[in-house]
Amino acid sequence: MKIATHIVSALFGLLFLAGGLFFFFGTPPPGPPEDSLPGKFMAAFGPTGYMSFVKVCEIIGGLLVMVPKTRNLGLLVLGPIVLNVLCFHGFVVGGGWNPVHAFITVAPLFLLWTERNAFIKLVTR
């Protein structure tokens, strides 16, 4: 189980690390059409700098998740981002699930389950 946890956390962390770094240093992929609902959503957030903040949090969270000692802190940083990504694709895009969405849903749940003893302390006295 320990090896599986390390593999899943490395893949999960690399996914967010690569996404954040690609935002700053890569060529941006073509966005949705401007007249579509996702295009309008992204046009509203683009000029505000919100996506830059989210991508910095993704880089930090991805690095933290990959290191076993800081994995729990990384999960706390990436939790709201994962929820935001899933809600964006569920409500704004309206479906369009692919294996990456399944992975970013299952991987943090698996990691939370393996580290449940540390997270139990957050909800109990």
Secondary structure, DSSP 8 states (H G I E B T S, - for coil): -HHHHHHHHHHHHHHHHHHHHHHHHS-------TTSHHHHHHHHHGGGTHHHHHHHHHHHHHHHHHSGGGHHHHHHHHHHHHHHHHHIIIIIS-----HHHHHHHHHHHHHHHHTHHHHHHHH--
